[in-house]
Amino acid sequence: MINITVREHRKEDLPELISIWNRVVDDGIAFPQTEPLTLESGTAFFAEQDFTAAALDADTGRVLGLYILHPNNIGRCGHICNASYAVASDARGSGVGRALVSHCVKQGKAMGYRILQFNAVVATNFSARHLYESLGFVQLGVIPGGFLKKDGTYEDICPYYHIL
């Protein structure tokens, strides 16, 4: 069992955060981004978020995953936040995702957000959907063909929300 700690990211985490993020982007089945981050663009990207967290193996200090938290909209909908999560491929299934999402829910509430909304959870991302539902997220419906996969096919997406 991994002893997981989640904290705000630090400069020294950036190479690992970028590598984990880019792996998910390269897989082409979960994130909407198509271009990988460089050290320069990744540093800027993570800095422009309201909060970027790193999940670490507390015993070794290895970065296992991350999340970004930011507004989902502006003005009268500015109380709704959005987040994205990425876990190192060899750390999946070990509780890292649960630790990240749980931390994010608390962080979003502490930052004054009232709702955490996921706009585009790919329908076949069963592990993420199960995790979100086990933590009290509610699925809003299905958007047919809302996600263009790397292989050129379209997949349904499922928006979710959680009252903070």
Backbone as CSV, one residue per row, in Angstrom:
resi,resn,N_x,N_y,N_z,CA_x,CA_y,CA_z,C_x,C_y,C_z
1,MET,0.843,-1.186,0.000,0.000,0.000,0.000,0.884,1.243,0.000
2,ILE,0.572,2.167,-0.878,1.338,3.405,-0.987,0.814,4.411,0.037
3,ASN,1.731,5.082,0.699,1.397,6.149,1.630,1.355,7.443,0.816
4,ILE,0.146,7.921,0.487,-0.037,9.033,-0.435,-0.260,10.334,0.324
5,THR,0.431,11.364,-0.102,0.184,12.711,0.406,-0.082,13.621,-0.787
6,VAL,-0.991,14.571,-0.614,-1.327,15.517,-1.682,-1.038,16.917,-1.158
7,ARG,-0.331,17.691,-1.967,0.022,19.058,-1.580,0.081,19.930,-2.828
8,GLU,0.183,21.241,-2.608,0.363,22.152,-3.729,1.674,21.821,-4.433
9,HIS,1.655,21.885,-5.754,2.861,21.537,-6.510,3.987,22.536,-6.233
10,ARG,5.194,22.090,-6.466,6.385,22.918,-6.317,7.173,22.881,-7.626
11,LYS,8.062,23.838,-7.775,8.859,23.949,-8.997,9.580,22.634,-9.308
12,GLU,10.116,21.989,-8.296,10.870,20.754,-8.526,9.985,19.585,-8.986
13,ASP,8.666,19.717,-8.836,7.736,18.680,-9.289,7.460,18.762,-10.788
14,LEU,7.746,19.919,-11.386,7.296,20.185,-12.756,7.699,19.134,-13.785
15,PRO,8.936,18.663,-13.826,9.255,17.650,-14.840,8.373,16.398,-14.730
16,GLU,8.112,15.944,-13.511,7.268,14.754,-13.346,5.806,15.060,-13.641
17,LEU,5.325,16.226,-13.221,3.942,16.600,-13.519,3.722,16.658,-15.027
18,ILE,4.651,17.281,-15.723,4.543,17.407,-17.182,4.584,16.035,-17.839
19,SER,5.455,15.172,-17.373,5.555,13.825,-17.942,4.254,13.039,-17.753
20,ILE,3.687,13.099,-16.554,2.425,12.388,-16.279,1.304,12.968,-17.131
21,TRP,1.219,14.291,-17.186,0.186,14.965,-17.985,0.302,14.567,-19.458
22,ASN,1.525,14.634,-19.970,1.744,14.333,-21.384,1.397,12.893,-21.730
23,ARG,1.589,11.992,-20.810,1.230,10.589,-21.072,-0.274,10.465,-21.305
24,VAL,-1.059,11.163,-20.500,-2.516,11.118,-20.677,-2.901,11.781,-22.003
25,VAL,-2.280,12.912,-22.314,-2.556,13.591,-23.589,-2.197,12.663,-24.752
26,ASP,-1.030,12.041,-24.664,-0.575,11.156,-25.742,-1.472,9.934,-25.911
27,ASP,-2.023,9.416,-24.805,-2.937,8.274,-24.907,-4.152,8.628,-25.761
28,GLY,-4.583,9.880,-25.702,-5.663,10.359,-26.562,-7.033,9.816,-26.258
29,ILE,-7.268,9.399,-25.000,-8.574,8.816,-24.665,-9.242,9.478,-23.459
30,ALA,-8.649,10.561,-22.924,-9.248,11.169,-21.743,-9.209,12.695,-21.733
31,PHE,-8.099,13.313,-22.085,-7.973,14.769,-22.039,-8.296,15.378,-23.397
32,PRO,-8.880,16.574,-23.412,-9.168,17.219,-24.696,-7.924,17.781,-25.392
33,GLN,-6.859,18.027,-24.645,-5.655,18.588,-25.251,-5.059,17.609,-26.263
34,THR,-4.413,18.174,-27.281,-3.769,17.340,-28.297,-2.261,17.540,-28.341
35,GLU,-1.789,18.640,-27.794,-0.360,18.952,-27.840,0.290,18.711,-26.490
36,PRO,1.471,18.108,-26.483,2.170,17.897,-25.208,2.708,19.215,-24.657
37,LEU,2.903,19.233,-23.350,3.503,20.383,-22.683,5.022,20.275,-22.742
38,THR,5.672,21.400,-22.899,7.121,21.492,-22.738,7.367,21.989,-21.317
39,LEU,8.615,22.056,-20.914,8.902,22.604,-19.587,8.394,24.043,-19.504
40,GLU,8.597,24.812,-20.552,8.153,26.210,-20.545,6.628,26.321,-20.537
41,SER,5.962,25.635,-21.460,4.500,25.743,-21.525,3.845,25.076,-20.320
42,GLY,4.434,23.993,-19.822,3.897,23.318,-18.644,4.007,24.165,-17.388
43,THR,5.127,24.843,-17.239,5.311,25.736,-16.095,4.238,26.819,-16.110
44,ALA,4.009,27.415,-17.272,2.984,28.460,-17.405,1.584,27.885,-17.190
45,PHE,1.306,26.730,-17.778,-0.015,26.102,-17.671,-0.371,25.802,-16.219
46,PHE,0.529,25.181,-15.502,0.227,24.824,-14.111,0.151,26.067,-13.222
47,ALA,0.926,27.098,-13.536,0.905,28.335,-12.749,-0.391,29.117,-12.949
48,GLU,-1.022,28.995,-14.117,-2.232,29.783,-14.377,-3.492,29.156,-13.780
49,GLN,-3.388,27.973,-13.225,-4.531,27.334,-12.579,-4.777,27.987,-11.215
50,ASP,-5.993,27.896,-10.705,-6.245,28.363,-9.339,-5.425,27.550,-8.341
51,PHE,-5.284,26.250,-8.643,-4.517,25.366,-7.760,-4.042,24.184,-8.582
52,THR,-2.780,23.849,-8.439,-2.232,22.634,-9.026,-1.654,21.814,-7.891
53,ALA,-2.112,20.591,-7.785,-1.676,19.711,-6.707,-0.816,18.582,-7.248
54,ALA,0.076,18.105,-6.402,0.888,16.924,-6.695,0.575,15.876,-5.642
55,ALA,0.373,14.651,-6.088,0.240,13.515,-5.179,1.588,12.820,-5.149
56,LEU,2.080,12.559,-3.948,3.399,11.955,-3.799,3.334,10.697,-2.956
57,ASP,4.260,9.812,-3.228,4.511,8.693,-2.326,5.238,9.318,-1.140
58,ALA,4.594,9.355,0.011,5.151,10.037,1.181,6.454,9.403,1.655
59,ASP,6.678,8.144,1.302,7.894,7.459,1.745,9.083,7.717,0.835
60,THR,8.818,7.884,-0.465,9.917,8.055,-1.416,10.003,9.456,-2.017
61,GLY,8.904,10.224,-1.942,8.864,11.552,-2.548,8.537,11.544,-4.030
62,ARG,8.325,10.373,-4.595,8.009,10.272,-6.030,6.637,10.866,-6.314
63,VAL,6.558,11.673,-7.385,5.280,12.228,-7.813,4.489,11.129,-8.515
64,LEU,3.262,10.912,-8.046,2.408,9.843,-8.565,1.253,10.362,-9.422
65,GLY,0.931,11.637,-9.251,-0.199,12.184,-9.987,-0.384,13.651,-9.670
66,LEU,-1.423,14.227,-10.271,-1.681,15.646,-10.100,-3.129,15.961,-10.399
67,TYR,-3.535,17.160,-9.980,-4.789,17.720,-10.474,-4.624,19.211,-10.658
68,ILE,-5.436,19.748,-11.555,-5.540,21.186,-11.738,-6.970,21.589,-11.396
69,LEU,-7.112,22.737,-10.761,-8.413,23.260,-10.351,-8.515,24.695,-10.849
70,HIS,-9.626,25.024,-11.473,-9.804,26.352,-12.063,-11.292,26.618,-12.250
71,PRO,-11.664,27.861,-12.529,-13.076,28.161,-12.752,-13.604,27.407,-13.972
72,ASN,-14.850,27.001,-13.888,-15.503,26.381,-15.033,-16.131,27.444,-15.929
73,ASN,-16.419,28.605,-15.337,-17.050,29.684,-16.078,-16.743,30.995,-15.360
74,ILE,-17.409,32.060,-15.745,-17.161,33.382,-15.171,-18.464,33.982,-14.657
75,GLY,-18.351,35.135,-14.003,-19.522,35.915,-13.606,-20.516,35.137,-12.770
76,ARG,-21.742,35.074,-13.227,-22.826,34.444,-12.466,-22.681,32.924,-12.325
77,CYS,-21.741,32.376,-13.077,-21.427,30.947,-12.947,-20.015,30.739,-12.407
78,GLY,-19.404,31.809,-11.904,-18.040,31.744,-11.419,-17.863,30.947,-10.141
79,HIS,-18.953,30.539,-9.515,-18.882,29.725,-8.292,-18.724,28.234,-8.611
80,ILE,-18.673,27.900,-9.891,-18.501,26.512,-10.315,-17.059,26.332,-10.785
81,CYS,-16.402,25.330,-10.232,-15.031,25.039,-10.647,-14.984,23.762,-11.469
82,ASN,-13.841,23.546,-12.072,-13.593,22.394,-12.920,-12.221,21.867,-12.572
83,ALA,-12.002,20.600,-12.773,-10.702,20.002,-12.455,-10.381,18.900,-13.456
84,SER,-9.093,18.629,-13.571,-8.598,17.502,-14.359,-7.585,16.762,-13.507
85,TYR,-7.538,15.458,-13.667,-6.677,14.592,-12.861,-5.828,13.717,-13.769
86,ALA,-4.604,13.473,-13.353,-3.727,12.554,-14.080,-2.923,11.762,-13.068
87,VAL,-2.851,10.458,-13.292,-2.108,9.555,-12.413,-1.078,8.811,-13.258
88,ALA,0.122,8.689,-12.738,1.167,7.927,-13.426,0.633,6.536,-13.747
89,SER,0.908,6.054,-14.942,0.318,4.787,-15.383,0.643,3.634,-14.440
90,ASP,1.838,3.602,-13.863,2.181,2.495,-12.969,1.655,2.681,-11.551
91,ALA,0.958,3.798,-11.282,0.384,4.032,-9.954,-1.142,3.947,-9.966
92,ARG,-1.718,3.684,-11.125,-3.179,3.603,-11.217,-3.687,2.388,-10.443
93,GLY,-4.844,2.576,-9.813,-5.444,1.501,-9.039,-4.906,1.392,-7.624
94,SER,-4.069,2.341,-7.215,-3.466,2.257,-5.879,-4.000,3.316,-4.919
95,GLY,-5.065,4.018,-5.303,-5.671,5.015,-4.422,-5.245,6.443,-4.697
96,VAL,-4.372,6.643,-5.672,-3.896,7.992,-5.976,-5.046,8.862,-6.486
97,GLY,-5.836,8.344,-7.401,-6.966,9.103,-7.933,-7.942,9.509,-6.849
98,ARG,-8.269,8.586,-5.960,-9.186,8.886,-4.857,-8.614,9.992,-3.969
99,ALA,-7.320,9.914,-3.679,-6.678,10.938,-2.850,-6.729,12.296,-3.546
100,LEU,-6.475,12.316,-4.865,-6.501,13.565,-5.612,-7.902,14.180,-5.648
101,VAL,-8.906,13.384,-5.984,-10.269,13.909,-6.087,-10.760,14.372,-4.709
102,SER,-10.486,13.602,-3.669,-10.915,13.978,-2.316,-10.266,15.296,-1.892
103,HIS,-8.986,15.433,-2.164,-8.277,16.676,-1.838,-8.867,17.840,-2.637
104,CYS,-9.148,17.615,-3.899,-9.682,18.648,-4.784,-11.043,19.147,-4.299
105,VAL,-11.891,18.241,-3.853,-13.203,18.633,-3.337,-13.023,19.577,-2.145
106,LYS,-12.133,19.229,-1.236,-11.877,20.083,-0.061,-11.248,21.405,-0.476
107,GLN,-10.301,21.356,-1.408,-9.617,22.558,-1.864,-10.583,23.504,-2.564
108,GLY,-11.440,22.963,-3.416,-12.420,23.792,-4.111,-13.341,24.504,-3.136
109,LYS,-13.793,23.788,-2.136,-14.666,24.388,-1.116,-13.912,25.463,-0.348
110,ALA,-12.672,25.178,0.035,-11.862,26.149,0.781,-11.611,27.418,-0.036
111,MET,-11.594,27.294,-1.353,-11.356,28.444,-2.226,-12.646,29.206,-2.541
112,GLY,-13.774,28.760,-1.977,-15.031,29.477,-2.142,-15.927,28.998,-3.256
113,TYR,-15.518,27.957,-3.942,-16.398,27.388,-4.970,-17.550,26.649,-4.301
114,ARG,-18.667,26.560,-5.002,-19.849,25.875,-4.467,-20.129,24.554,-5.170
115,ILE,-19.639,24.415,-6.404,-19.897,23.218,-7.206,-18.622,22.862,-7.957
116,LEU,-18.331,21.572,-8.030,-17.251,21.056,-8.871,-17.910,20.318,-10.015
117,GLN,-17.625,20.739,-11.236,-18.257,20.152,-12.422,-17.203,19.603,-13.360
118,PHE,-17.452,18.402,-13.861,-16.619,17.814,-14.902,-17.425,17.867,-16.189
119,ASN,-16.889,18.511,-17.194,-17.619,18.727,-18.441,-17.571,17.541,-19.390
120,ALA,-16.498,16.759,-19.329,-16.281,15.800,-20.411,-15.579,14.529,-19.944
121,VAL,-16.241,13.759,-19.081,-15.686,12.471,-18.686,-16.032,11.471,-19.787
122,VAL,-15.015,10.886,-20.390,-15.235,9.957,-21.491,-15.992,8.731,-20.963
123,ALA,-17.038,8.353,-21.672,-17.953,7.305,-21.199,-17.241,5.991,-20.896
124,THR,-16.215,5.644,-21.664,-15.522,4.376,-21.437,-14.435,4.468,-20.370
125,ASN,-14.294,5.617,-19.715,-13.338,5.760,-18.619,-14.030,5.270,-17.336
126,PHE,-14.268,3.966,-17.312,-15.070,3.359,-16.250,-14.460,3.536,-14.861
127,SER,-13.145,3.455,-14.763,-12.527,3.594,-13.437,-12.746,5.001,-12.884
128,ALA,-12.594,6.021,-13.720,-12.834,7.390,-13.257,-14.311,7.584,-12.909
129,ARG,-15.190,7.107,-13.752,-16.626,7.271,-13.488,-17.034,6.575,-12.198
130,HIS,-16.507,5.380,-11.980,-16.806,4.665,-10.731,-16.285,5.444,-9.528
131,LEU,-15.068,5.956,-9.635,-14.492,6.745,-8.547,-15.358,7.964,-8.254
132,TYR,-15.698,8.732,-9.277,-16.497,9.936,-9.066,-17.838,9.596,-8.414
133,GLU,-18.493,8.575,-8.911,-19.789,8.196,-8.348,-19.653,7.712,-6.909
134,SER,-18.565,7.017,-6.582,-18.358,6.549,-5.203,-18.097,7.709,-4.247
135,LEU,-17.666,8.850,-4.787,-17.407,10.040,-3.967,-18.582,11.023,-3.980
136,GLY,-19.711,10.614,-4.556,-20.917,11.425,-4.503,-21.163,12.323,-5.700
137,PHE,-20.384,12.200,-6.762,-20.640,12.982,-7.967,-21.881,12.430,-8.669
138,VAL,-22.619,13.316,-9.307,-23.857,12.953,-9.994,-23.664,13.179,-11.490
139,GLN,-24.015,12.159,-12.269,-23.939,12.275,-13.724,-25.133,13.071,-14.218
140,LEU,-24.881,14.012,-15.134,-25.929,14.879,-15.660,-26.586,14.346,-16.922
141,GLY,-25.977,13.409,-17.580,-26.504,12.889,-18.836,-25.371,12.388,-19.692
142,VAL,-25.630,12.327,-20.990,-24.634,11.855,-21.944,-24.652,12.797,-23.146
143,ILE,-23.475,13.182,-23.600,-23.349,13.973,-24.821,-22.801,13.023,-25.889
144,PRO,-23.657,12.610,-26.829,-23.232,11.640,-27.834,-22.085,12.170,-28.704
145,GLY,-21.048,11.376,-28.814,-19.936,11.716,-29.685,-19.207,12.990,-29.301
146,GLY,-19.203,13.335,-28.021,-18.615,14.587,-27.577,-17.101,14.615,-27.486
147,PHE,-16.453,13.480,-27.626,-14.996,13.410,-27.479,-14.385,12.757,-28.710
148,LEU,-13.441,13.442,-29.318,-12.713,12.905,-30.469,-11.473,12.189,-29.960
149,LYS,-11.449,10.887,-30.104,-10.302,10.101,-29.642,-9.142,10.212,-30.626
150,LYS,-7.976,9.870,-30.153,-6.756,9.956,-30.953,-6.854,9.136,-32.236
151,ASP,-7.613,8.039,-32.190,-7.738,7.180,-33.365,-8.758,7.699,-34.384
152,GLY,-9.338,8.883,-34.108,-10.277,9.488,-35.044,-11.729,9.111,-34.832
153,THR,-12.001,8.228,-33.874,-13.384,7.874,-33.576,-13.929,8.801,-32.494
154,TYR,-15.245,8.843,-32.401,-15.903,9.689,-31.405,-16.464,8.822,-30.292
155,GLU,-16.385,9.357,-29.086,-16.855,8.657,-27.883,-17.815,9.584,-27.140
156,ASP,-18.803,9.006,-26.501,-19.719,9.797,-25.680,-18.982,10.356,-24.462
157,ILE,-19.450,11.503,-23.981,-18.939,12.049,-22.729,-20.082,12.216,-21.740
158,CYS,-19.731,12.179,-20.464,-20.700,12.235,-19.383,-20.318,13.367,-18.431
159,PRO,-21.070,14.463,-18.421,-20.803,15.513,-17.445,-21.206,15.054,-16.036
160,TYR,-20.448,15.496,-15.049,-20.705,15.178,-13.641,-20.629,16.462,-12.819
161,TYR,-21.287,16.455,-11.650,-21.132,17.567,-10.718,-21.161,17.047,-9.286
162,HIS,-20.644,17.881,-8.380,-20.638,17.585,-6.947,-20.837,18.911,-6.220
163,ILE,-21.825,18.987,-5.350,-22.031,20.173,-4.522,-20.934,20.194,-3.461
164,LEU,-20.233,21.312,-3.369,-19.183,21.446,-2.384,-19.756,22.038,-1.111
